[in-house]
Amino acid sequence: MSEQLQAEIEREIGANTILVYGKGTKTMPRCGFTLETIEFFTRFGYPFEVIDVLENMPKREALAEMTNWPTLPKVFIKGAFFGDTDILGPMAQNGELERVLKEAFGYEAAPKTTISLH
Amino acid sequence: MIDTPALVALIRASIPDAQVDVVDRTGTMDHFNLKIRSQAFAGRPLLEQHRLVYGALGDALKDGRVHAVEITTLAE
């Protein structure tokens, strides 16, 4: 994995409290799981960023190597890797995710209801 | 594409006591919901439990036999 890619990833996960590497963008997700992750975090009401790596194989391989996790999307919170909604879902149910997010942002967000477009 | 018996065998090759429920989400035999019960998950953080499953799926994920998978793990 090139230093340059690793530095780029570390800069990105450091600059965004919640960061989702996925397929497609926040407004144009191109994979069901990326869309599901966007809706998941929208409900929580905290700001989050989505970085599209669909076409960027070297970066996808670097991320897989860094996290020992082969699939997308990949979620980072305050620079720490949290997998995807298969991990975040159970954490949300037992209240653990709410604690992690409140601590990461230093405030409690008002959860938003998602407007379903379809 | 991979059929359910081959997918279960692949998982059991790495997690021998796994009880595996397979749902083919799209009917195309490559988008699966997997519910896996195994003692191997006991006492492990959820992220590690799922890494065990991804390790078992290994090549099938890389070569596209499995395109997408949603995982639920249970310890007992």
N, CA and C atoms of all chains as a GROMACS GRO file, in nm:
protein
  582
    1MET      N    1   0.086  -0.118   0.000
    1MET     CA    2   0.000   0.000   0.000
    1MET      C    3   0.091   0.124   0.000
    2SER      N    4   0.065   0.217  -0.095
    2SER     CA    5   0.156   0.332  -0.108
    2SER      C    6   0.137   0.427   0.011
    3GLU      N    7   0.251   0.487   0.054
    3GLU     CA    8   0.244   0.585   0.163
    3GLU      C    9   0.143   0.694   0.129
    4GLN      N   10   0.146   0.732   0.001
    4GLN     CA   11   0.063   0.847  -0.042
    4GLN      C   12  -0.085   0.814  -0.018
    5LEU      N   13  -0.126   0.689  -0.053
    5LEU     CA   14  -0.266   0.650  -0.033
    5LEU      C   15  -0.299   0.643   0.116
    6GLN      N   16  -0.205   0.586   0.191
    6GLN     CA   17  -0.230   0.572   0.336
    6GLN      C   18  -0.246   0.710   0.399
    7ALA      N   19  -0.160   0.805   0.358
    7ALA     CA   20  -0.165   0.940   0.414
    7ALA      C   21  -0.299   1.006   0.376
    8GLU      N   22  -0.341   0.983   0.251
    8GLU     CA   23  -0.468   1.042   0.203
    8GLU      C   24  -0.584   0.989   0.289
    9ILE      N   25  -0.584   0.858   0.313
    9ILE     CA   26  -0.692   0.797   0.392
    9ILE      C   27  -0.688   0.851   0.535
   10GLU      N   28  -0.567   0.857   0.592
   10GLU     CA   29  -0.557   0.903   0.732
   10GLU      C   30  -0.604   1.048   0.743
   11ARG      N   31  -0.572   1.129   0.640
   11ARG     CA   32  -0.618   1.269   0.642
   11ARG      C   33  -0.772   1.272   0.638
   12GLU      N   34  -0.830   1.190   0.552
   12GLU     CA   35  -0.976   1.192   0.536
   12GLU      C   36  -1.046   1.144   0.662
   13ILE      N   37  -0.996   1.035   0.723
   13ILE     CA   38  -1.068   0.984   0.842
   13ILE      C   39  -1.043   1.076   0.962
   14GLY      N   40  -0.934   1.156   0.953
   14GLY     CA   41  -0.909   1.252   1.061
   14GLY      C   42  -0.995   1.377   1.046
   15ALA      N   43  -1.032   1.407   0.922
   15ALA     CA   44  -1.102   1.534   0.897
   15ALA      C   45  -1.254   1.519   0.909
   16ASN      N   46  -1.304   1.398   0.915
   16ASN     CA   47  -1.450   1.379   0.921
   16ASN      C   48  -1.487   1.291   1.039
   17THR      N   49  -1.567   1.342   1.131
   17THR     CA   50  -1.600   1.264   1.251
   17THR      C   51  -1.668   1.134   1.213
   18ILE      N   52  -1.769   1.144   1.119
   18ILE     CA   53  -1.828   1.021   1.064
   18ILE      C   54  -1.793   1.018   0.916
   19LEU      N   55  -1.725   0.915   0.873
   19LEU     CA   56  -1.687   0.906   0.732
   19LEU      C   57  -1.726   0.768   0.677
   20VAL      N   58  -1.794   0.771   0.563
   20VAL     CA   59  -1.836   0.648   0.497
   20VAL      C   60  -1.764   0.638   0.364
   21TYR      N   61  -1.680   0.536   0.348
   21TYR     CA   62  -1.626   0.506   0.214
   21TYR      C   63  -1.726   0.412   0.149
   22GLY      N   64  -1.777   0.450   0.032
   22GLY     CA   65  -1.881   0.367  -0.029
   22GLY      C   66  -1.877   0.370  -0.180
   23LYS      N   67  -1.982   0.314  -0.238
   23LYS     CA   68  -1.997   0.313  -0.383
   23LYS      C   69  -2.100   0.419  -0.418
   24GLY      N   70  -2.052   0.528  -0.482
   24GLY     CA   71  -2.141   0.639  -0.515
   24GLY      C   72  -2.127   0.749  -0.413
   25THR      N   73  -2.208   0.855  -0.429
   25THR     CA   74  -2.197   0.970  -0.340
   25THR      C   75  -2.322   0.979  -0.251
   26LYS      N   76  -2.320   1.078  -0.161
   26LYS     CA   77  -2.433   1.093  -0.070
   26LYS      C   78  -2.563   1.119  -0.147
   27THR      N   79  -2.550   1.198  -0.258
   27THR     CA   80  -2.672   1.229  -0.334
   27THR      C   81  -2.696   1.125  -0.443
   28MET      N   82  -2.592   1.050  -0.481
   28MET     CA   83  -2.609   0.950  -0.588
   28MET      C   84  -2.543   0.818  -0.545
   29PRO      N   85  -2.600   0.753  -0.441
   29PRO     CA   86  -2.540   0.625  -0.400
   29PRO      C   87  -2.562   0.522  -0.510
   30ARG      N   88  -2.462   0.434  -0.532
   30ARG     CA   89  -2.476   0.337  -0.642
   30ARG      C   90  -2.467   0.195  -0.591
   31CYS      N   91  -2.506   0.179  -0.463
   31CYS     CA   92  -2.507   0.042  -0.408
   31CYS      C   93  -2.605   0.045  -0.292
   32GLY      N   94  -2.680  -0.063  -0.278
   32GLY     CA   95  -2.784  -0.070  -0.175
   32GLY      C   96  -2.729  -0.047  -0.036
   33PHE      N   97  -2.614  -0.107  -0.008
   33PHE     CA   98  -2.560  -0.095   0.128
   33PHE      C   99  -2.511   0.046   0.154
   34THR      N  100  -2.457   0.114   0.050
   34THR     CA  101  -2.414   0.252   0.071
   34THR      C  102  -2.536   0.339   0.100
   35LEU      N  103  -2.644   0.316   0.024
   35LEU     CA  104  -2.768   0.392   0.048
   35LEU      C  105  -2.819   0.366   0.189
   36GLU      N  106  -2.818   0.240   0.230
   36GLU     CA  107  -2.867   0.202   0.363
   36GLU      C  108  -2.786   0.274   0.472
   37THR      N  109  -2.654   0.284   0.450
   37THR     CA  110  -2.567   0.349   0.550
   37THR      C  111  -2.597   0.499   0.555
   38ILE      N  112  -2.623   0.560   0.438
   38ILE     CA  113  -2.656   0.703   0.434
   38ILE      C  114  -2.786   0.728   0.510
   39GLU      N  115  -2.887   0.644   0.485
   39GLU     CA  116  -3.016   0.660   0.555
   39GLU      C  117  -2.998   0.637   0.705
   40PHE      N  118  -2.914   0.539   0.740
   40PHE     CA  119  -2.888   0.508   0.880
   40PHE      C  120  -2.836   0.631   0.953
   41PHE      N  121  -2.734   0.695   0.896
   41PHE     CA  122  -2.675   0.810   0.966
   41PHE      C  123  -2.763   0.934   0.956
   42THR      N  124  -2.841   0.945   0.847
   42THR     CA  125  -2.933   1.060   0.837
   42THR      C  126  -3.029   1.058   0.954
   43ARG      N  127  -3.074   0.938   0.990
   43ARG     CA  128  -3.170   0.928   1.102
   43ARG      C  129  -3.109   0.978   1.232
   44PHE      N  130  -2.976   0.961   1.248
   44PHE     CA  131  -2.916   1.000   1.376
   44PHE      C  132  -2.906   1.152   1.387
   45GLY      N  133  -2.894   1.223   1.275
   45GLY     CA  134  -2.895   1.368   1.279
   45GLY      C  135  -2.757   1.431   1.295
   46TYR      N  136  -2.652   1.350   1.305
   46TYR     CA  137  -2.516   1.407   1.312
   46TYR      C  138  -2.465   1.424   1.168
   47PRO      N  139  -2.379   1.524   1.144
   47PRO     CA  140  -2.323   1.539   1.009
   47PRO      C  141  -2.232   1.421   0.976
   48PHE      N  142  -2.233   1.381   0.850
   48PHE     CA  143  -2.142   1.273   0.807
   48PHE      C  144  -2.103   1.296   0.662
   49GLU      N  145  -1.991   1.235   0.621
   49GLU     CA  146  -1.939   1.255   0.486
   49GLU      C  147  -1.934   1.119   0.416
   50VAL      N  148  -1.956   1.121   0.282
   50VAL     CA  149  -1.944   0.997   0.204
   50VAL      C  150  -1.837   1.020   0.099
   51ILE      N  151  -1.743   0.928   0.092
   51ILE     CA  152  -1.639   0.938  -0.013
   51ILE      C  153  -1.656   0.819  -0.107
   52ASP      N  154  -1.674   0.852  -0.235
   52ASP     CA  155  -1.698   0.750  -0.338
   52ASP      C  156  -1.566   0.686  -0.381
   53VAL      N  157  -1.551   0.556  -0.357
   53VAL     CA  158  -1.429   0.486  -0.402
   53VAL      C  159  -1.464   0.377  -0.503
   54LEU      N  160  -1.585   0.383  -0.559
   54LEU     CA  161  -1.630   0.276  -0.648
   54LEU      C  162  -1.527   0.247  -0.757
   55GLU      N  163  -1.476   0.355  -0.821
   55GLU     CA  164  -1.387   0.335  -0.937
   55GLU      C  165  -1.240   0.333  -0.896
   56ASN      N  166  -1.209   0.350  -0.767
   56ASN     CA  167  -1.070   0.369  -0.726
   56ASN      C  168  -1.017   0.240  -0.662
   57MET      N  169  -0.980   0.142  -0.746
   57MET     CA  170  -0.939   0.011  -0.694
   57MET      C  171  -0.819   0.018  -0.600
   58PRO      N  172  -0.712   0.096  -0.635
   58PRO     CA  173  -0.598   0.100  -0.542
   58PRO      C  174  -0.640   0.145  -0.401
   59LYS      N  175  -0.731   0.246  -0.396
   59LYS     CA  176  -0.772   0.296  -0.264
   59LYS      C  177  -0.860   0.192  -0.193
   60ARG      N  178  -0.943   0.122  -0.269
   60ARG     CA  179  -1.026   0.017  -0.210
   60ARG      C  180  -0.938  -0.093  -0.152
   61GLU      N  181  -0.830  -0.125  -0.224
   61GLU     CA  182  -0.741  -0.231  -0.173
   61GLU      C  183  -0.667  -0.181  -0.049
   62ALA      N  184  -0.626  -0.053  -0.050
   62ALA     CA  185  -0.556   0.002   0.067
   62ALA      C  186  -0.649  -0.001   0.188
   63LEU      N  187  -0.775   0.038   0.167
   63LEU     CA  188  -0.871   0.039   0.278
   63LEU      C  189  -0.895  -0.103   0.329
   64ALA      N  190  -0.907  -0.199   0.237
   64ALA     CA  191  -0.932  -0.339   0.279
   64ALA      C  192  -0.814  -0.390   0.361
   65GLU      N  193  -0.694  -0.351   0.316
   65GLU     CA  194  -0.574  -0.397   0.387
   65GLU      C  195  -0.564  -0.332   0.526
   66MET      N  196  -0.593  -0.202   0.533
   66MET     CA  197  -0.584  -0.128   0.660
   66MET      C  198  -0.682  -0.182   0.764
   67THR      N  199  -0.801  -0.222   0.717
   67THR     CA  200  -0.909  -0.257   0.811
   67THR      C  201  -0.929  -0.408   0.824
   68ASN      N  202  -0.861  -0.485   0.739
   68ASN     CA  203  -0.885  -0.630   0.734
   68ASN      C  204  -1.035  -0.657   0.719
   69TRP      N  205  -1.094  -0.587   0.618
   69TRP     CA  206  -1.240  -0.593   0.598
   69TRP      C  207  -1.259  -0.581   0.447
   70PRO      N  208  -1.312  -0.684   0.380
   70PRO     CA  209  -1.305  -0.685   0.233
   70PRO      C  210  -1.412  -0.605   0.161
   71THR      N  211  -1.517  -0.562   0.233
   71THR     CA  212  -1.631  -0.506   0.157
   71THR      C  213  -1.647  -0.356   0.180
   72LEU      N  214  -1.729  -0.297   0.094
   72LEU     CA  215  -1.776  -0.159   0.110
   72LEU      C  216  -1.924  -0.166   0.140
   73PRO      N  217  -1.984  -0.066   0.211
   73PRO     CA  218  -1.919   0.051   0.266
   73PRO      C  219  -1.833   0.021   0.389
   74LYS      N  220  -1.744   0.113   0.420
   74LYS     CA  221  -1.661   0.108   0.543
   74LYS      C  222  -1.686   0.238   0.619
   75VAL      N  223  -1.719   0.224   0.747
   75VAL     CA  224  -1.750   0.341   0.829
   75VAL      C  225  -1.640   0.366   0.931
   76PHE      N  226  -1.597   0.493   0.939
   76PHE     CA  227  -1.502   0.536   1.042
   76PHE      C  228  -1.570   0.642   1.128
   77ILE      N  229  -1.554   0.631   1.260
   77ILE     CA  230  -1.604   0.734   1.352
   77ILE      C  231  -1.485   0.782   1.435
   78LYS      N  232  -1.458   0.910   1.424
   78LYS     CA  233  -1.342   0.970   1.493
   78LYS      C  234  -1.215   0.890   1.461
   79GLY      N  235  -1.201   0.850   1.336
   79GLY     CA  236  -1.079   0.782   1.293
   79GLY      C  237  -1.076   0.633   1.323
   80ALA      N  238  -1.177   0.584   1.399
   80ALA     CA  239  -1.176   0.440   1.432
   80ALA      C  240  -1.269   0.366   1.337
   81PHE      N  241  -1.232   0.243   1.299
   81PHE     CA  242  -1.311   0.166   1.203
   81PHE      C  243  -1.427   0.094   1.273
   82PHE      N  244  -1.547   0.106   1.216
   82PHE     CA  245  -1.666   0.044   1.276
   82PHE      C  246  -1.739  -0.051   1.181
   83GLY      N  247  -1.675  -0.091   1.071
   83GLY     CA  248  -1.740  -0.189   0.983
   83GLY      C  249  -1.849  -0.123   0.902
   84ASP      N  250  -1.971  -0.180   0.907
   84ASP     CA  251  -2.083  -0.127   0.830
   84ASP      C  252  -2.212  -0.141   0.913
   85THR      N  253  -2.328  -0.131   0.851
   85THR     CA  254  -2.451  -0.132   0.931
   85THR      C  255  -2.476  -0.269   0.996
   86ASP      N  256  -2.408  -0.375   0.949
   86ASP     CA  257  -2.420  -0.503   1.020
   86ASP      C  258  -2.364  -0.492   1.161
   87ILE      N  259  -2.267  -0.399   1.179
   87ILE     CA  260  -2.208  -0.377   1.312
   87ILE      C  261  -2.282  -0.263   1.382
   88LEU      N  262  -2.308  -0.155   1.306
   88LEU     CA  263  -2.368  -0.035   1.366
   88LEU      C  264  -2.514  -0.057   1.407
   89GLY      N  265  -2.585  -0.145   1.334
   89GLY     CA  266  -2.726  -0.172   1.367
   89GLY      C  267  -2.740  -0.223   1.510
   90PRO      N  268  -2.675  -0.337   1.544
   90PRO     CA  269  -2.684  -0.387   1.682
   90PRO      C  270  -2.633  -0.284   1.784
   91MET      N  271  -2.530  -0.206   1.749
   91MET     CA  272  -2.481  -0.103   1.842
   91MET      C  273  -2.587   0.004   1.865
   92ALA      N  274  -2.662   0.038   1.759
   92ALA     CA  275  -2.768   0.139   1.774
   92ALA      C  276  -2.878   0.084   1.866
   93GLN      N  277  -2.909  -0.046   1.846
   93GLN     CA  278  -3.018  -0.105   1.926
   93GLN      C  279  -2.986  -0.104   2.075
   94ASN      N  280  -2.856  -0.132   2.109
   94ASN     CA  281  -2.829  -0.138   2.254
   94ASN      C  282  -2.780  -0.003   2.309
   95GLY      N  283  -2.792   0.103   2.231
   95GLY     CA  284  -2.761   0.238   2.280
   95GLY      C  285  -2.613   0.272   2.278
   96GLU      N  286  -2.529   0.173   2.241
   96GLU     CA  287  -2.384   0.198   2.246
   96GLU      C  288  -2.344   0.303   2.142
   97LEU      N  289  -2.408   0.298   2.023
   97LEU     CA  290  -2.369   0.392   1.916
   97LEU      C  291  -2.402   0.536   1.957
   98GLU      N  292  -2.518   0.553   2.023
   98GLU     CA  293  -2.558   0.688   2.069
   98GLU      C  294  -2.447   0.745   2.159
   99ARG      N  295  -2.394   0.660   2.246
   99ARG     CA  296  -2.286   0.706   2.340
   99ARG      C  297  -2.162   0.744   2.260
  100VAL      N  298  -2.125   0.657   2.164
  100VAL     CA  299  -2.003   0.682   2.085
  100VAL      C  300  -2.017   0.815   2.009
  101LEU      N  301  -2.136   0.836   1.948
  101LEU     CA  302  -2.156   0.958   1.868
  101LEU      C  303  -2.159   1.082   1.956
  102LYS      N  304  -2.227   1.073   2.070
  102LYS     CA  305  -2.236   1.189   2.160
  102LYS      C  306  -2.094   1.228   2.206
  103GLU      N  307  -2.014   1.127   2.235
  103GLU     CA  308  -1.877   1.156   2.282
  103GLU      C  309  -1.793   1.212   2.166
  104ALA      N  310  -1.815   1.154   2.045
  104ALA     CA  311  -1.734   1.197   1.930
  104ALA      C  312  -1.764   1.342   1.893
  105PHE      N  313  -1.891   1.383   1.901
  105PHE     CA  314  -1.929   1.519   1.861
  105PHE      C  315  -1.934   1.616   1.979
  106GLY      N  316  -1.950   1.562   2.101
  106GLY     CA  317  -1.957   1.650   2.217
  106GLY      C  318  -2.093   1.714   2.233
  107TYR      N  319  -2.192   1.667   2.156
  107TYR     CA  320  -2.330   1.716   2.179
  107TYR      C  321  -2.425   1.605   2.135
  108GLU      N  322  -2.552   1.625   2.173
  108GLU     CA  323  -2.652   1.524   2.136
  108GLU      C  324  -2.734   1.581   2.022
  109ALA      N  325  -2.736   1.510   1.906
  109ALA     CA  326  -2.809   1.560   1.789
  109ALA      C  327  -2.957   1.522   1.802
  110ALA      N  328  -3.043   1.606   1.740
  110ALA     CA  329  -3.185   1.570   1.738
  110ALA      C  330  -3.204   1.475   1.620
  111PRO      N  331  -3.244   1.348   1.649
  111PRO     CA  332  -3.261   1.255   1.537
  111PRO      C  333  -3.364   1.306   1.437
  112LYS      N  334  -3.332   1.289   1.306
  112LYS     CA  335  -3.424   1.337   1.201
  112LYS      C  336  -3.500   1.216   1.147
  113THR      N  337  -3.624   1.238   1.107
  113THR     CA  338  -3.692   1.127   1.037
  113THR      C  339  -3.650   1.138   0.890
  114THR      N  340  -3.626   1.023   0.826
  114THR     CA  341  -3.584   1.025   0.686
  114THR      C  342  -3.707   1.045   0.600
  115ILE      N  343  -3.697   1.136   0.503
  115ILE     CA  344  -3.808   1.152   0.408
  115ILE      C  345  -3.784   1.048   0.300
  116SER      N  346  -3.880   0.956   0.282
  116SER     CA  347  -3.857   0.850   0.183
  116SER      C  348  -3.898   0.903   0.046
  117LEU      N  349  -3.803   0.902  -0.049
  117LEU     CA  350  -3.832   0.959  -0.181
  117LEU      C  351  -3.897   0.857  -0.271
  118HIS      N  352  -3.882   0.729  -0.231
  118HIS     CA  353  -3.939   0.631  -0.328
  118HIS      C  354  -4.050   0.552  -0.262
  119MET      N  355  -2.189  -1.661  -0.866
  119MET     CA  356  -2.300  -1.742  -0.811
  119MET      C  357  -2.245  -1.858  -0.733
  120ILE      N  358  -2.317  -1.890  -0.624
  120ILE     CA  359  -2.278  -2.009  -0.547
  120ILE      C  360  -2.406  -2.068  -0.487
  121ASP      N  361  -2.417  -2.199  -0.485
  121ASP     CA  362  -2.541  -2.255  -0.429
  121ASP      C  363  -2.525  -2.271  -0.277
  122THR      N  364  -2.639  -2.282  -0.211
  122THR     CA  365  -2.640  -2.279  -0.064
  122THR      C  366  -2.551  -2.388  -0.002
  123PRO      N  367  -2.559  -2.516  -0.047
  123PRO     CA  368  -2.472  -2.616   0.014
  123PRO      C  369  -2.324  -2.580   0.003
  124ALA      N  370  -2.283  -2.527  -0.112
  124ALA     CA  371  -2.141  -2.492  -0.130
  124ALA      C  372  -2.105  -2.375  -0.037
  125LEU      N  373  -2.198  -2.281  -0.022
  125LEU     CA  374  -2.172  -2.164   0.064
  125LEU      C  375  -2.158  -2.210   0.211
  126VAL      N  376  -2.248  -2.298   0.254
  126VAL     CA  377  -2.243  -2.348   0.393
  126VAL      C  378  -2.113  -2.426   0.415
  127ALA      N  379  -2.075  -2.508   0.315
  127ALA     CA  380  -1.951  -2.587   0.327
  127ALA      C  381  -1.830  -2.495   0.339
  128LEU      N  382  -1.834  -2.386   0.260
  128LEU     CA  383  -1.723  -2.290   0.262
  128LEU      C  384  -1.710  -2.228   0.403
  129ILE      N  385  -1.822  -2.193   0.462
  129ILE     CA  386  -1.820  -2.132   0.596
  129ILE      C  387  -1.773  -2.234   0.699
  130ARG      N  388  -1.825  -2.355   0.686
  130ARG     CA  389  -1.789  -2.460   0.784
  130ARG      C  390  -1.643  -2.502   0.772
  131ALA      N  391  -1.582  -2.477   0.656
  131ALA     CA  392  -1.440  -2.513   0.641
  131ALA      C  393  -1.357  -2.431   0.739
  132SER      N  394  -1.402  -2.308   0.767
  132SER     CA  395  -1.328  -2.224   0.862
  132SER      C  396  -1.393  -2.222   0.999
  133ILE      N  397  -1.528  -2.241   1.004
  133ILE     CA  398  -1.599  -2.236   1.133
  133ILE      C  399  -1.677  -2.366   1.145
  134PRO      N  400  -1.609  -2.475   1.189
  134PRO     CA  401  -1.666  -2.610   1.179
  134PRO      C  402  -1.801  -2.629   1.248
  135ASP      N  403  -1.827  -2.557   1.358
  135ASP     CA  404  -1.954  -2.584   1.430
  135ASP      C  405  -2.065  -2.490   1.385
  136ALA      N  406  -2.041  -2.416   1.274
  136ALA     CA  407  -2.138  -2.314   1.234
  136ALA      C  408  -2.273  -2.373   1.193
  137GLN      N  409  -2.379  -2.314   1.250
  137GLN     CA  410  -2.515  -2.340   1.202
  137GLN      C  411  -2.549  -2.222   1.111
  138VAL      N  412  -2.574  -2.245   0.984
  138VAL     CA  413  -2.586  -2.134   0.888
  138VAL      C  414  -2.726  -2.129   0.828
  139ASP      N  415  -2.795  -2.014   0.844
  139ASP     CA  416  -2.921  -1.990   0.772
  139ASP      C  417  -2.887  -1.901   0.654
  140VAL      N  418  -2.925  -1.944   0.534
  140VAL     CA  419  -2.893  -1.866   0.412
  140VAL      C  420  -3.022  -1.815   0.350
  141VAL      N  421  -3.027  -1.685   0.322
  141VAL     CA  422  -3.140  -1.629   0.245
  141VAL      C  423  -3.080  -1.570   0.119
  142ASP      N  424  -3.127  -1.618   0.004
  142ASP     CA  425  -3.082  -1.561  -0.124
  142ASP      C  426  -3.170  -1.440  -0.150
  143ARG      N  427  -3.115  -1.320  -0.127
  143ARG     CA  428  -3.198  -1.198  -0.123
  143ARG      C  429  -3.256  -1.164  -0.258
  144THR      N  430  -3.183  -1.194  -0.366
  144THR     CA  431  -3.230  -1.146  -0.496
  144THR      C  432  -3.262  -1.261  -0.593
  145GLY      N  433  -3.242  -1.386  -0.548
  145GLY     CA  434  -3.269  -1.498  -0.638
  145GLY      C  435  -3.160  -1.518  -0.740
  146THR      N  436  -3.050  -1.441  -0.728
  146THR     CA  437  -2.942  -1.454  -0.826
  146THR      C  438  -2.824  -1.533  -0.767
  147MET      N  439  -2.845  -1.588  -0.647
  147MET     CA  440  -2.744  -1.673  -0.583
  147MET      C  441  -2.610  -1.601  -0.565
  148ASP      N  442  -2.614  -1.469  -0.541
  148ASP     CA  443  -2.488  -1.398  -0.511
  148ASP      C  444  -2.510  -1.280  -0.416
  149HIS      N  445  -2.636  -1.258  -0.375
  149HIS     CA  446  -2.666  -1.157  -0.270
  149HIS      C  447  -2.732  -1.233  -0.156
  150PHE      N  448  -2.660  -1.248  -0.044
  150PHE     CA  449  -2.711  -1.336   0.062
  150PHE      C  450  -2.727  -1.263   0.194
  151ASN      N  451  -2.830  -1.306   0.272
  151ASN     CA  452  -2.834  -1.274   0.416
  151ASN      C  453  -2.791  -1.402   0.487
  152LEU      N  454  -2.690  -1.391   0.572
  152LEU     CA  455  -2.639  -1.508   0.644
  152LEU      C  456  -2.662  -1.490   0.793
  153LYS      N  457  -2.727  -1.590   0.854
  153LYS     CA  458  -2.735  -1.588   1.000
  153LYS      C  459  -2.653  -1.708   1.046
  154ILE      N  460  -2.546  -1.682   1.122
  154ILE     CA  461  -2.453  -1.788   1.159
  154ILE      C  462  -2.443  -1.800   1.310
  155ARG      N  463  -2.461  -1.921   1.358
  155ARG     CA  464  -2.453  -1.949   1.502
  155ARG      C  465  -2.328  -2.032   1.523
  156SER      N  466  -2.240  -1.989   1.616
  156SER     CA  467  -2.119  -2.070   1.641
  156SER      C  468  -2.058  -2.031   1.775
  157GLN      N  469  -1.998  -2.128   1.839
  157GLN     CA  470  -1.927  -2.101   1.964
  157GLN      C  471  -1.805  -2.011   1.939
  158ALA      N  472  -1.757  -2.013   1.817
  158ALA     CA  473  -1.637  -1.935   1.784
  158ALA      C  474  -1.661  -1.785   1.807
  159PHE      N  475  -1.789  -1.743   1.808
  159PHE     CA  476  -1.818  -1.599   1.826
  159PHE      C  477  -1.821  -1.560   1.972
  160ALA      N  478  -1.832  -1.659   2.061
  160ALA     CA  479  -1.852  -1.628   2.203
  160ALA      C  480  -1.738  -1.540   2.254
  161GLY      N  481  -1.775  -1.430   2.323
  161GLY     CA  482  -1.675  -1.346   2.388
  161GLY      C  483  -1.596  -1.258   2.293
  162ARG      N  484  -1.627  -1.261   2.162
  162ARG     CA  485  -1.550  -1.177   2.067
  162ARG      C  486  -1.630  -1.050   2.034
  163PRO      N  487  -1.562  -0.937   2.017
  163PRO     CA  488  -1.635  -0.818   1.973
  163PRO      C  489  -1.702  -0.844   1.838
  164LEU      N  490  -1.811  -0.774   1.813
  164LEU     CA  491  -1.891  -0.800   1.692
  164LEU      C  492  -1.805  -0.787   1.566
  165LEU      N  493  -1.718  -0.686   1.564
  165LEU     CA  494  -1.634  -0.663   1.445
  165LEU      C  495  -1.549  -0.789   1.417
  166GLU      N  496  -1.495  -0.849   1.525
  166GLU     CA  497  -1.412  -0.970   1.507
  166GLU      C  498  -1.496  -1.087   1.460
  167GLN      N  499  -1.618  -1.098   1.512
  167GLN     CA  500  -1.706  -1.207   1.468
  167GLN      C  501  -1.726  -1.197   1.318
  168HIS      N  502  -1.752  -1.075   1.270
  168HIS     CA  503  -1.778  -1.060   1.126
  168HIS      C  504  -1.650  -1.082   1.045
  169ARG      N  505  -1.534  -1.044   1.102
  169ARG     CA  506  -1.408  -1.071   1.031
  169ARG      C  507  -1.387  -1.221   1.013
  170LEU      N  508  -1.430  -1.298   1.114
  170LEU     CA  509  -1.418  -1.445   1.103
  170LEU      C  510  -1.498  -1.494   0.982
  171VAL      N  511  -1.619  -1.439   0.968
  171VAL     CA  512  -1.706  -1.482   0.857
  171VAL      C  513  -1.646  -1.438   0.724
  172TYR      N  514  -1.598  -1.313   0.718
  172TYR     CA  515  -1.537  -1.266   0.592
  172TYR      C  516  -1.414  -1.349   0.558
  173GLY      N  517  -1.340  -1.392   0.664
  173GLY     CA  518  -1.224  -1.478   0.640
  173GLY      C  519  -1.266  -1.611   0.577
  174ALA      N  520  -1.378  -1.664   0.628
  174ALA     CA  521  -1.429  -1.793   0.576
  174ALA      C  522  -1.474  -1.775   0.431
  175LEU      N  523  -1.539  -1.663   0.401
  175LEU     CA  524  -1.589  -1.641   0.264
  175LEU      C  525  -1.476  -1.611   0.167
  176GLY      N  526  -1.370  -1.548   0.220
  176GLY     CA  527  -1.246  -1.519   0.148
  176GLY      C  528  -1.258  -1.511  -0.002
  177ASP      N  529  -1.211  -1.620  -0.071
  177ASP     CA  530  -1.202  -1.614  -0.216
  177ASP      C  531  -1.336  -1.591  -0.282
  178ALA      N  532  -1.443  -1.648  -0.224
  178ALA     CA  533  -1.576  -1.637  -0.288
  178ALA      C  534  -1.618  -1.491  -0.299
  179LEU      N  535  -1.568  -1.408  -0.206
  179LEU     CA  536  -1.599  -1.265  -0.215
  179LEU      C  537  -1.512  -1.201  -0.322
  180LYS      N  538  -1.384  -1.245  -0.328
  180LYS     CA  539  -1.291  -1.182  -0.424
  180LYS      C  540  -1.330  -1.217  -0.566
  181ASP      N  541  -1.370  -1.344  -0.590
  181ASP     CA  542  -1.394  -1.382  -0.730
  181ASP      C  543  -1.539  -1.360  -0.772
  182GLY      N  544  -1.620  -1.300  -0.684
  182GLY     CA  545  -1.754  -1.261  -0.726
  182GLY      C  546  -1.861  -1.367  -0.709
  183ARG      N  547  -1.822  -1.489  -0.664
  183ARG     CA  548  -1.928  -1.589  -0.642
  183ARG      C  549  -2.028  -1.533  -0.542
  184VAL      N  550  -1.974  -1.459  -0.440
  184VAL     CA  551  -2.061  -1.387  -0.347
  184VAL      C  552  -2.042  -1.239  -0.376
  185HIS      N  553  -2.150  -1.170  -0.418
  185HIS     CA  554  -2.136  -1.027  -0.454
  185HIS      C  555  -2.162  -0.941  -0.332
  186ALA      N  556  -2.266  -0.974  -0.256
  186ALA     CA  557  -2.298  -0.892  -0.138
  186ALA      C  558  -2.353  -0.983  -0.030
  187VAL      N  559  -2.317  -0.951   0.094
  187VAL     CA  560  -2.364  -1.037   0.203
  187VAL      C  561  -2.398  -0.953   0.325
  188GLU      N  562  -2.510  -0.985   0.388
  188GLU     CA  563  -2.548  -0.919   0.512
  188GLU      C  564  -2.533  -1.027   0.619
  189ILE      N  565  -2.458  -0.994   0.725
  189ILE     CA  566  -2.420  -1.098   0.823
  189ILE      C  567  -2.484  -1.072   0.958
  190THR      N  568  -2.540  -1.177   1.016
  190THR     CA  569  -2.583  -1.174   1.157
  190THR      C  570  -2.511  -1.289   1.226
  191THR      N  571  -2.447  -1.260   1.338
  191THR     CA  572  -2.375  -1.368   1.409
  191THR      C  573  -2.438  -1.388   1.547
  192LEU      N  574  -2.443  -1.513   1.590
  192LEU     CA  575  -2.498  -1.547   1.723
  192LEU      C  576  -2.400  -1.642   1.788
  193ALA      N  577  -2.375  -1.623   1.918
  193ALA     CA  578  -2.274  -1.706   1.983
  193ALA      C  579  -2.332  -1.841   2.024
  194GLU      N  580  -2.462  -1.842   2.077
  194GLU     CA  581  -2.507  -1.978   2.116
  194GLU      C  582  -2.630  -2.018   2.041
   0.00000   0.00000   0.00000
